[in-house]
């Protein structure tokens, strides 16, 4: 899935050509392989694990050993073209982080669909002014 728009997490700042590949293992867990191109044109990647939660659209995702997992919700998908993913997590009881990703199976997504998904994010309380467009200009 290609990132079309997203809120920038620290490890995604200024990346372009951000893409995620998902692979389900025999235990029902999902390997999450995020790749992108950094400012200095170097390929970066991070692999994590998504474990199913109590609802079919909720996963506990961790990218680093011993790091706490973050909750990721699949808020909307048509299963063929796009997915809208939101992560909302309490940080030490001090503040709450909300992040979002509009993902597409192709490097581009119809603007009507993007607008619909941005409106859905706004409706659930995600600050859409923090969304950035992800350049997908790597010849994928």
Secondary structure, 3 states (H helix, E strand, C coil): CEEEEEECCHHHCCCEEEEEEEEECCCCCEEEEEEEECCCCCEEEEEEEEEECCCCCEEEEECCCCCCCEEEEEEEECCCCEEEEEEEEEECCCEEEEEEEEEECCCCCCHHHHHHHHHHHHHCCCCHHHEEECCCCCCC
